[in-house]
Amino acid sequence: MNHPALSVIKKKVTKMKLENVNFRKMAIICACTLVGGMVFSFGMFPAMLKYMIKQNLMLKPGTQMRGMFEKIPFPLDFKLYLFHVTNPDVVMKGGKPRVREIGPYFFEEWKEKYDTVDNEEDDTLTFTLKNTWIFRPDLSKPLTGDEMITIPHPLILGALLMVQRDREAMMPLVSKGMDIIMNPLTTGFLTTRVMDLLFDGILIDCSSHEFSAKALCSGLESEGAVMPFNETHFKFSMFGLKNGTDAGRWVVYRGVKNIMDLGRVVSFNDETEMDIYDGDECNRYIGTDSTIFPPFLTTKDKLWAWSPEICRSIGAEYGGKSKYAGLPMSFFKLDFGDARNEPEHHCFCRDPPDICPPKGTIDLAPCLGAPIIGSKPHFYDSDPKLLAAVDGLTPNEKDHDVYIHFQLVRGFHNLSSISHHKLAHSTSQLSGTPVSAAKRLMFSMEIEPIRDHAVLGNLPTVILPLFWAEEGASLNKTWTNQLKYTLFLGLRFNTAVKWLTIIIGTIGTIVGGFMHYKRTTKMVNVTPVQSVNGSSAKGKGAGMTVVGHQPDSKGGSVTAPVIPSAKDLLQNSRNLPTVIEGLDKPQKVTVTEMQERY
């Protein structure tokens, strides 16, 4: 329990300390702190961060991103799922197909860009891309690749359906040649070993000297569907022809002159646009090669990527907030749209608006030279009629949707205000590199009866799934920690500085200013002075003490002026400071002195 005397002493000490504080200087310092913190957090730090990101991201020789762009230091996950047709005989008679999914077959996918050439004047980088797939039986268990599978025959149905669609006059010649090389053609389905279909290859006998057979084999080779195996046979596979080989000569922007052009495709195989579709808009290269994106994108921007495998650009849209490895992310989703109801996409239709791919699908025939339809796996997010036409499909968002995760940054309005992206949003994507992504695409064959064909004349009209692929990557702990302790640590530091300076600066400025004002402007309370008879003095003599009456020279009397008593002043005006010492005693003034004064 504190002694009363100690409490008094503490109060006096505290009062003395407060009297020694220079509140004016304190207010000025806190105001400067507030302004300085705001300038640093909203001006200097974002500018420094943007500069550092641009220096690290542009594809200039010697930058960190250039090395990763040329060769990703880890393999992408590549998974394949195939659809085994369980009732091919029923389908040949026009029945409803029933499929069973087999997979995943797990592969490592390595992407490498070599023979690079920098053009500083155009700010472009030229390179050749090579994709290499390596089978991982340990991750594919219990599947080995030796499983037998039945699918619609890609060569038989692919060739005959395209000829019937575009060059029907050549149908007799192609049908005769197909019957010869298949020795003879008895079904529209292929039963083969999985790994032969995917990579090892299926032999096609082109040893016949018949004109129709030689013409058909030559046409298949020119379309890139088969490759020579020996003098008499060709080989066909889904991916074997592309494994470990060149995947085209690319030219992309480096992003040195304009960071928003980073990775954007300029040309492919010396062509600045495609010549596949009936509209300039559909033939343009829009976006990057999907391994890198420009920084500082906002939630209003699309993530555009062009792919030579499907001969078109696809744009993913912002889908909401998410998290990855404890870090805030933005979530982007892909929608293939509905070309029939989108006039700007009618150039992707064969005969718009009547003959367009169904909702949620894309027509790959102009690109692949076969009646192939692309969609999300199991027709997820597509026209319900497609799902109803095939038994055995079970679409769901988790396994079959397409997604991309980027890091989110909140509260940096200027970070999203670069170049033409002057948007008032506090969410922006900084580094331009996906931290987790899954690109999923299903390939299906658009089947219909082959008119006047003895074997294939009863096929149903249906889009029958063949296989689907998932190409994805997720940064491991090493890379996420690097992201966490570089970018996000700096952002958290800036957030702490911002709020500390705002709180301390605001409170200190207000308190210091108030205390300085209170100290320099004290209020004075004045009360009436009591006269000698105890009543308040009025008139001119108010507050004055009567000294006495003296006769004047003419026999009258002179009233001496009254003066206030020091004691009365001290009692009735306690807040007035003592100016003259000794005023607590009444002053004696003679009449003569008073006359001399007045």
LINPECOR-V186239 format. One record per residue. N is the residue number from 1. RES is the residue in one letter. SS is DSSP state (helix for helix, strand for strand, loop for the rest). OMEGA is omega in degrees with one decimal (NA if undefined). D_LAST is the distance of its C-alpha to the last C-alpha in Angstrom with 2 decimals. Layout:
BEGIN
((N/RES/SS/OMEGA/D_LAST) (N/RES/SS/OMEGA/D_LAST))
END
This chain:
BEGIN
((1/M/loop/-176.6/63.85) (2/N/loop/175.6/60.46) (3/H/loop/179.8/58.33) (4/P/helix/-179.9/54.83) (5/A/helix/178.2/53.30) (6/L/helix/179.2/55.25) (7/S/helix/178.9/54.04) (8/V/helix/-179.5/50.42) (9/I/helix/179.9/51.14) (10/K/helix/179.4/52.92) (11/K/helix/179.3/50.04) (12/K/helix/179.9/47.59) (13/V/helix/179.0/50.01) (14/T/helix/179.5/50.49) (15/K/helix/178.7/46.76) (16/M/helix/179.2/46.38) (17/K/helix/178.7/49.27) (18/L/helix/178.9/47.85) (19/E/helix/-179.8/44.48) (20/N/helix/-178.6/46.48) (21/V/loop/175.8/48.33) (22/N/loop/-175.3/47.36) (23/F/helix/177.9/47.89) (24/R/helix/178.2/47.19) (25/K/helix/179.2/50.00) (26/M/helix/180.0/52.20) (27/A/helix/-179.5/51.81) (28/I/helix/-179.7/52.65) (29/I/helix/-179.3/55.73) (30/C/helix/177.5/57.04) (31/A/helix/176.9/56.57) (32/C/helix/176.8/58.52) (33/T/helix/179.2/61.17) (34/L/helix/-179.4/61.56) (35/V/helix/179.6/61.92) (36/G/helix/178.4/64.21) (37/G/helix/178.7/66.41) (38/M/helix/179.2/66.79) (39/V/helix/-179.7/67.68) (40/F/helix/-173.4/70.22) (41/S/helix/-175.2/71.82) (42/F/helix/-179.2/72.05) (43/G/helix/-173.3/72.38) (44/M/helix/-176.5/73.47) (45/F/helix/177.2/75.81) (46/P/helix/179.3/77.81) (47/A/helix/178.4/78.18) (48/M/helix/-179.2/79.43) (49/L/helix/178.4/81.73) (50/K/helix/179.8/83.23) (51/Y/helix/-179.7/83.80) (52/M/helix/-179.7/85.51) (53/I/helix/-180.0/87.69) (54/K/helix/179.6/88.75) (55/Q/helix/-178.3/89.64) (56/N/helix/-173.0/91.82) (57/L/helix/-175.6/93.43) (58/M/loop/-173.6/94.58) (59/L/loop/178.3/98.25) (60/K/loop/179.8/97.68) (61/P/loop/178.0/99.98) (62/G/loop/178.8/98.54) (63/T/loop/-180.0/96.37) (64/Q/helix/-177.5/96.97) (65/M/helix/-180.0/97.78) (66/R/helix/179.2/100.36) (67/G/helix/179.1/102.43) (68/M/helix/-179.2/102.31) (69/F/helix/-178.5/103.12) (70/E/helix/175.9/106.18) (71/K/strand/178.4/107.54) (72/I/loop/-172.2/106.04) (73/P/loop/176.8/106.19) (74/F/loop/-178.7/107.59) (75/P/loop/171.6/110.23) (76/L/strand/174.7/109.51) (77/D/strand/179.1/111.10) (78/F/strand/-177.4/113.91) (79/K/strand/179.2/115.71) (80/L/strand/176.7/118.61) (81/Y/strand/-179.1/119.80) (82/L/strand/179.2/123.14) (83/F/strand/178.3/124.54) (84/H/strand/178.9/128.11) (85/V/strand/-174.6/129.97) (86/T/loop/-178.8/131.97) (87/N/loop/-177.2/134.09) (88/P/helix/-179.2/135.12) (89/D/helix/178.0/138.39) (90/V/helix/179.9/136.54) (91/V/helix/179.9/134.16) (92/M/helix/179.3/137.13) (93/K/loop/176.8/138.37) (94/G/loop/-178.6/135.06) (95/G/loop/-178.3/133.60) (96/K/loop/-179.0/130.04) (97/P/loop/173.5/129.15) (98/R/strand/-174.5/128.13) (99/V/strand/175.0/126.35) (100/R/strand/-177.5/125.36) (101/E/strand/175.8/122.65) (102/I/strand/-179.5/123.60) (103/G/strand/7.1/120.95) (104/P/strand/167.0/118.77) (105/Y/strand/-169.5/120.49) (106/F/strand/178.4/117.84) (107/F/strand/165.8/117.48) (108/E/strand/177.4/115.10) (109/E/strand/179.1/113.96) (110/W/strand/178.1/112.90) (111/K/strand/-179.0/111.22) (112/E/strand/177.9/111.32) (113/K/strand/-176.0/110.28) (114/Y/strand/-174.0/111.96) (115/D/strand/-176.9/112.72) (116/T/strand/178.8/109.04) (117/V/strand/177.9/107.87) (118/D/strand/173.8/104.23) (119/N/strand/-175.1/103.29) (120/E/loop/-178.7/99.77) (121/E/loop/179.6/99.63) (122/D/loop/-177.1/100.42) (123/D/loop/-178.6/98.76) (124/T/strand/175.9/101.91) (125/L/strand/179.5/104.13) (126/T/strand/-178.3/107.89) (127/F/strand/172.3/110.00) (128/T/strand/-177.2/113.19) (129/L/strand/175.1/112.92) (130/K/strand/176.0/115.42) (131/N/strand/178.8/115.63) (132/T/strand/178.3/117.66) (133/W/strand/179.3/118.56) (134/I/strand/-177.6/119.83) (135/F/strand/178.6/121.39) (136/R/loop/-179.7/120.05) (137/P/helix/-179.6/122.85) (138/D/helix/179.0/120.87) (139/L/helix/-178.6/118.12) (140/S/helix/-178.1/120.61) (141/K/loop/8.1/122.61) (142/P/loop/179.4/124.71) (143/L/loop/-177.5/125.35) (144/T/loop/-173.9/127.31) (145/G/loop/178.8/127.90) (146/D/loop/-179.9/131.60) (147/E/loop/176.6/131.16) (148/M/strand/-175.5/133.16) (149/I/strand/177.5/131.31) (150/T/strand/-179.4/132.36) (151/I/strand/171.3/130.23) (152/P/strand/-174.9/130.86) (153/H/loop/-176.5/132.60) (154/P/helix/-177.0/129.99) (155/L/helix/-176.8/132.59) (156/I/helix/-177.1/135.02) (157/L/helix/179.9/132.58) (158/G/helix/-177.9/130.01) (159/A/helix/-175.8/132.45) (160/L/helix/179.9/134.34) (161/L/helix/179.2/131.23) (162/M/helix/177.4/129.56) (163/V/helix/179.2/132.76) (164/Q/helix/-177.5/133.17) (165/R/helix/-170.3/129.58) (166/D/helix/-175.4/129.51) (167/R/loop/-173.1/133.11) (168/E/helix/180.0/135.48) (169/A/helix/-179.7/138.30) (170/M/helix/-175.2/138.54) (171/M/helix/-180.0/138.94) (172/P/helix/-179.4/142.79) (173/L/helix/-178.1/142.58) (174/V/helix/179.4/139.76) (175/S/helix/179.2/141.42) (176/K/helix/179.4/144.68) (177/G/helix/179.1/143.03) (178/M/helix/179.3/141.03) (179/D/helix/-179.3/144.22) (180/I/helix/-173.8/145.85) (181/I/helix/177.5/143.15) (182/M/helix/166.8/142.59) (183/N/loop/-18.7/146.35) (184/P/loop/179.3/146.28) (185/L/loop/-178.8/143.17) (186/T/loop/-179.0/143.50) (187/T/loop/176.8/139.92) (188/G/loop/-178.2/136.38) (189/F/strand/179.5/135.06) (190/L/strand/173.9/134.95) (191/T/strand/-174.0/135.51) (192/T/strand/176.7/134.60) (193/R/strand/-174.9/132.96) (194/V/helix/-175.6/129.16) (195/M/helix/173.7/128.66) (196/D/helix/179.4/131.33) (197/L/helix/-173.7/129.43) (198/L/helix/-171.2/126.05) (199/F/helix/-171.7/126.80) (200/D/helix/174.5/130.40) (201/G/loop/177.2/131.90) (202/I/strand/-176.9/134.77) (203/L/strand/175.8/137.78) (204/I/strand/-176.4/138.83) (205/D/strand/178.3/142.43) (206/C/loop/-177.4/142.58) (207/S/loop/-178.1/146.05) (208/S/loop/177.6/147.73) (209/H/loop/176.8/148.94) (210/E/loop/-178.0/148.50) (211/F/helix/-176.8/146.30) (212/S/helix/-179.6/144.21) (213/A/helix/179.7/143.48) (214/K/helix/179.7/142.66) (215/A/helix/179.8/140.40) (216/L/helix/179.6/138.55) (217/C/helix/179.0/138.06) (218/S/helix/178.7/136.85) (219/G/helix/177.9/134.36) (220/L/helix/179.3/133.02) (221/E/helix/-178.8/132.54) (222/S/helix/178.1/130.76) (223/E/loop/179.9/128.32) (224/G/loop/-178.8/127.51) (225/A/loop/-179.4/128.95) (226/V/loop/175.6/131.53) (227/M/strand/-177.9/132.13) (228/P/strand/175.2/135.47) (229/F/loop/172.1/136.90) (230/N/loop/-175.0/140.28) (231/E/loop/-174.7/142.73) (232/T/loop/-174.6/143.59) (233/H/strand/172.3/140.63) (234/F/strand/-179.9/136.95) (235/K/strand/-180.0/134.33) (236/F/strand/172.7/131.71) (237/S/loop/-177.8/128.65) (238/M/loop/-174.3/125.16) (239/F/loop/-175.0/123.19) (240/G/loop/-178.2/125.78) (241/L/loop/-176.2/125.72) (242/K/loop/-173.7/121.97) (243/N/loop/177.8/121.74) (244/G/loop/-179.2/120.75) (245/T/loop/179.7/121.11) (246/D/strand/178.5/118.74) (247/A/strand/173.9/116.61) (248/G/strand/178.0/115.67) (249/R/strand/-174.2/113.60) (250/W/strand/168.3/109.92) (251/V/strand/-179.7/107.02) (252/V/strand/176.3/103.50) (253/Y/strand/-179.2/99.97) (254/R/loop/179.6/98.34) (255/G/loop/179.6/94.76) (256/V/loop/-179.2/93.34) (257/K/loop/178.9/92.10) (258/N/loop/-175.0/91.36) (259/I/helix/-179.6/91.20) (260/M/helix/175.3/91.85) (261/D/helix/-174.9/95.33) (262/L/loop/174.8/96.22) (263/G/loop/-176.1/99.87) (264/R/loop/-175.9/100.49) (265/V/strand/177.4/104.16) (266/V/strand/179.6/104.85) (267/S/strand/177.5/108.65) (268/F/strand/-176.6/111.64) (269/N/loop/176.3/114.96) (270/D/loop/177.5/113.75) (271/E/strand/-178.9/113.00) (272/T/loop/172.7/109.46) (273/E/loop/179.8/110.37) (274/M/loop/176.0/113.25) (275/D/loop/-173.4/116.11) (276/I/loop/-173.7/117.08) (277/Y/loop/-176.6/115.38) (278/D/loop/177.9/115.32) (279/G/loop/-178.6/111.60) (280/D/helix/-177.1/109.28) (281/E/helix/-178.6/106.66) (282/C/helix/-178.0/109.17) (283/N/helix/-177.4/110.44) (284/R/loop/169.5/107.08) (285/Y/loop/-179.9/106.16) (286/I/loop/176.0/102.97) (287/G/loop/-174.6/101.25) (288/T/strand/177.4/102.28) (289/D/loop/176.7/105.36) (290/S/loop/176.5/103.69) (291/T/loop/179.7/103.12) (292/I/loop/178.5/99.63) (293/F/loop/178.1/96.94) (294/P/loop/175.6/93.76) (295/P/loop/172.8/90.53) (296/F/loop/174.9/87.42) (297/L/strand/-179.7/89.46) (298/T/strand/-179.7/87.81) (299/T/loop/177.7/89.19) (300/K/loop/-177.9/89.74) (301/D/loop/172.8/92.15) (302/K/loop/173.7/95.87) (303/L/strand/-175.7/97.71) (304/W/strand/177.1/100.43) (305/A/strand/177.6/103.54) (306/W/strand/-177.7/106.78) (307/S/strand/177.8/110.08) (308/P/loop/179.6/113.38) (309/E/loop/179.8/115.30) (310/I/loop/174.6/114.35) (311/C/loop/176.8/113.55) (312/R/strand/178.0/110.22) (313/S/strand/179.5/106.53) (314/I/strand/-179.3/105.08) (315/G/strand/177.5/101.41) (316/A/strand/-177.7/99.93) (317/E/strand/178.8/96.90) (318/Y/strand/-177.4/94.01) (319/G/strand/178.9/95.01) (320/G/strand/-178.8/92.12) (321/K/strand/177.5/90.60) (322/S/strand/178.1/92.75) (323/K/strand/174.4/92.83) (324/Y/strand/-178.8/95.13) (325/A/loop/178.2/95.06) (326/G/loop/-178.6/91.68) (327/L/strand/177.7/90.14) (328/P/strand/-176.4/88.77) (329/M/strand/167.3/91.18) (330/S/strand/-172.2/91.78) (331/F/strand/-180.0/95.10) (332/F/strand/-178.0/97.09) (333/K/strand/-177.1/100.15) (334/L/strand/176.9/102.95) (335/D/loop/-179.1/104.30) (336/F/loop/174.4/107.35) (337/G/loop/-179.0/106.41) (338/D/loop/-174.4/108.79) (339/A/helix/-179.0/110.09) (340/R/helix/-176.7/111.72) (341/N/helix/179.3/108.37) (342/E/loop/-176.1/106.41) (343/P/helix/-179.5/107.27) (344/E/helix/178.7/105.62) (345/H/helix/179.5/108.20) (346/H/helix/177.7/111.27) (347/C/helix/174.8/112.36) (348/F/helix/-179.4/113.28) (349/C/loop/176.5/115.76) (350/R/loop/180.0/119.40) (351/D/strand/-174.0/119.33) (352/P/loop/-7.6/115.92) (353/P/loop/-174.6/115.02) (354/D/loop/-177.4/118.41) (355/I/strand/178.1/119.45) (356/C/loop/176.5/116.43) (357/P/loop/-179.7/116.16) (358/P/loop/179.0/115.19) (359/K/loop/177.8/111.63) (360/G/loop/-180.0/110.48) (361/T/strand/175.1/113.21) (362/I/strand/-179.2/113.79) (363/D/strand/-178.0/117.03) (364/L/loop/-178.3/118.09) (365/A/helix/178.8/121.38) (366/P/helix/-177.9/120.12) (367/C/helix/-172.1/118.94) (368/L/helix/-178.9/121.75) (369/G/loop/178.6/124.69) (370/A/loop/-177.5/125.60) (371/P/loop/-176.2/124.71) (372/I/strand/177.5/121.95) (373/I/strand/177.0/118.91) (374/G/strand/178.8/115.78) (375/S/strand/170.2/113.56) (376/K/loop/-178.1/111.71) (377/P/helix/177.3/114.13) (378/H/helix/-179.3/116.01) (379/F/helix/176.3/114.65) (380/Y/loop/177.5/111.25) (381/D/loop/179.9/108.81) (382/S/loop/177.9/111.69) (383/D/loop/-178.6/113.64) (384/P/helix/179.8/114.97) (385/K/helix/179.5/118.39) (386/L/helix/-180.0/118.92) (387/L/helix/-178.0/118.50) (388/A/helix/-175.7/120.74) (389/A/loop/-177.4/123.57) (390/V/loop/176.1/124.01) (391/D/strand/174.1/124.52) (392/G/loop/-179.8/123.03) (393/L/loop/-179.0/119.53) (394/T/loop/-177.2/116.44) (395/P/loop/172.2/113.21) (396/N/loop/-173.7/109.90) (397/E/helix/-174.4/106.49) (398/K/helix/-173.8/106.32) (399/D/helix/-167.9/109.61) (400/H/helix/178.0/109.98) (401/D/loop/177.7/106.63) (402/V/loop/-177.6/105.30) (403/Y/strand/174.8/101.93) (404/I/strand/177.6/99.70) (405/H/strand/172.2/96.71) (406/F/strand/177.1/93.80) (407/Q/strand/178.8/90.62) (408/L/strand/172.5/87.58) (409/V/strand/-178.0/84.02) (410/R/strand/171.4/81.16) (411/G/loop/178.6/77.59) (412/F/loop/-175.8/78.16) (413/H/helix/-177.5/77.69) (414/N/helix/-179.3/77.93) (415/L/helix/178.5/81.21) (416/S/helix/-177.6/82.89) (417/S/strand/-179.4/81.33) (418/I/strand/-179.5/83.55) (419/S/loop/-178.5/85.64) (420/H/loop/-178.8/86.50) (421/H/strand/-178.9/85.78) (422/K/strand/-176.2/82.22) (423/L/loop/-179.7/82.28) (424/A/loop/178.6/79.40) (425/H/loop/179.7/81.29) (426/S/loop/178.3/80.34) (427/T/strand/179.5/83.98) (428/S/strand/179.8/85.79) (429/Q/strand/-168.2/88.88) (430/L/loop/-162.9/88.13) (431/S/loop/178.0/91.09) (432/G/loop/-179.2/93.82) (433/T/loop/177.3/96.42) (434/P/loop/175.9/97.96) (435/V/loop/175.9/97.71) (436/S/strand/-176.8/100.29) (437/A/strand/175.1/102.60) (438/A/strand/177.6/105.91) (439/K/strand/-175.1/107.70) (440/R/strand/-178.7/110.47) (441/L/strand/177.8/113.03) (442/M/strand/178.2/116.29) (443/F/strand/-180.0/119.22) (444/S/strand/179.1/121.56) (445/M/strand/178.7/124.62) (446/E/strand/-172.6/124.81) (447/I/strand/173.8/128.37) (448/E/loop/-179.0/130.53) (449/P/loop/173.5/134.32) (450/I/loop/-173.1/136.19) (451/R/loop/176.1/138.08) (452/D/loop/177.2/141.87) (453/H/loop/-174.0/141.80) (454/A/loop/-176.2/144.35) (455/V/loop/-172.0/142.23) (456/L/loop/-175.6/138.63) (457/G/loop/-177.0/139.06) (458/N/loop/179.4/137.91) (459/L/loop/176.5/134.61) (460/P/loop/172.8/131.68) (461/T/loop/-173.3/128.63) (462/V/strand/172.0/126.00) (463/I/strand/-170.4/123.34) (464/L/strand/-178.9/124.67) (465/P/strand/175.6/122.47) (466/L/strand/180.0/123.86) (467/F/strand/170.7/121.21) (468/W/strand/-175.6/117.51) (469/A/strand/174.6/115.56) (470/E/strand/176.1/112.25) (471/E/strand/-175.5/110.52) (472/G/strand/177.4/107.44) (473/A/strand/175.2/105.30) (474/S/strand/-178.8/102.60) (475/L/loop/179.4/100.56) (476/N/loop/-174.0/101.32) (477/K/helix/-179.9/98.86) (478/T/helix/-176.8/98.68) (479/W/helix/179.0/97.47) (480/T/helix/176.1/95.18) (481/N/helix/177.8/93.50) (482/Q/helix/177.7/93.00) (483/L/helix/-177.1/91.37) (484/K/helix/-173.2/89.31) (485/Y/helix/173.8/87.97) (486/T/helix/-176.9/87.26) (487/L/helix/-172.4/86.16) (488/F/helix/176.4/85.03) (489/L/helix/176.7/83.32) (490/G/helix/179.2/81.23) (491/L/helix/178.0/80.41) (492/R/helix/176.0/79.35) (493/F/helix/179.7/77.16) (494/N/helix/178.4/75.47) (495/T/helix/179.1/74.97) (496/A/helix/179.1/73.40) (497/V/helix/-177.7/71.03) (498/K/helix/-175.4/70.06) (499/W/helix/176.9/69.17) (500/L/helix/-179.6/67.51) (501/T/helix/178.3/65.19) (502/I/helix/-177.4/64.44) (503/I/helix/-177.5/63.66) (504/I/helix/-178.2/61.76) (505/G/helix/-178.5/59.94) (506/T/helix/-178.5/58.88) (507/I/helix/-179.0/57.75) (508/G/helix/179.8/55.98) (509/T/helix/-179.1/54.12) (510/I/helix/-178.8/52.91) (511/V/helix/-178.9/51.89) (512/G/helix/179.0/50.21) (513/G/helix/-179.7/48.30) (514/F/helix/-179.3/47.12) (515/M/helix/177.6/46.01) (516/H/helix/178.6/44.14) (517/Y/helix/-178.6/42.33) (518/K/helix/-177.6/41.48) (519/R/helix/-173.1/40.12) (520/T/helix/180.0/37.83) (521/T/loop/179.6/36.40) (522/K/loop/178.6/35.15) (523/M/loop/179.5/33.90) (524/V/loop/178.0/30.57) (525/N/loop/-179.5/30.54) (526/V/loop/177.6/27.18) (527/T/loop/-179.8/27.31) (528/P/loop/179.2/24.88) (529/V/loop/-179.2/22.88) (530/Q/strand/176.7/23.95) (531/S/loop/-175.4/21.68) (532/V/loop/-179.5/22.38) (533/N/loop/174.6/24.97) (534/G/loop/179.1/26.86) (535/S/loop/-178.9/26.30) (536/S/strand/177.6/24.57) (537/A/loop/-178.6/21.06) (538/K/loop/177.9/20.91) (539/G/helix/-177.2/18.72) (540/K/helix/-177.1/15.10) (541/G/helix/-177.8/15.14) (542/A/loop/177.6/18.18) (543/G/loop/-178.3/18.49) (544/M/loop/177.8/15.59) (545/T/strand/-179.5/16.42) (546/V/loop/-179.0/15.46) (547/V/loop/-179.9/14.61) (548/G/loop/179.1/15.32) (549/H/strand/177.5/15.03) (550/Q/strand/179.2/14.39) (551/P/strand/177.5/15.77) (552/D/loop/-174.2/13.89) (553/S/loop/-176.8/15.75) (554/K/loop/178.5/17.95) (555/G/loop/177.5/19.34) (556/G/loop/179.1/17.44) (557/S/strand/179.8/15.39) (558/V/strand/177.4/11.78) (559/T/strand/-178.8/11.76) (560/A/loop/178.6/9.71) (561/P/loop/177.2/9.07) (562/V/loop/178.8/12.26) (563/I/strand/-177.7/13.01) (564/P/loop/174.6/16.53) (565/S/loop/179.1/19.15) (566/A/helix/-179.8/20.91) (567/K/helix/177.9/24.12) (568/D/helix/179.8/23.57) (569/L/helix/-177.9/22.79) (570/L/helix/-178.3/25.94) (571/Q/helix/-173.1/28.02) (572/N/helix/179.0/27.10) (573/S/loop/-173.2/26.76) (574/R/loop/-175.5/29.60) (575/N/loop/-179.3/30.16) (576/L/loop/179.6/26.77) (577/P/loop/177.5/27.20) (578/T/loop/-178.0/25.37) (579/V/loop/-177.5/22.97) (580/I/loop/179.1/21.68) (581/E/loop/176.8/24.13) (582/G/loop/-179.9/23.37) (583/L/loop/-179.4/21.20) (584/D/loop/176.3/23.96) (585/K/loop/-179.5/22.61) (586/P/loop/178.7/19.62) (587/Q/loop/178.2/16.81) (588/K/loop/-177.1/16.10) (589/V/loop/178.7/12.59) (590/T/loop/-179.8/12.53) (591/V/helix/-178.6/10.55) (592/T/helix/179.7/10.06) (593/E/helix/-179.7/8.72) (594/M/helix/178.2/6.17) (595/Q/helix/179.5/5.28) (596/E/helix/-179.0/5.69) (597/R/helix/-173.4/3.74) (598/Y/loop/NA/0.00))
END
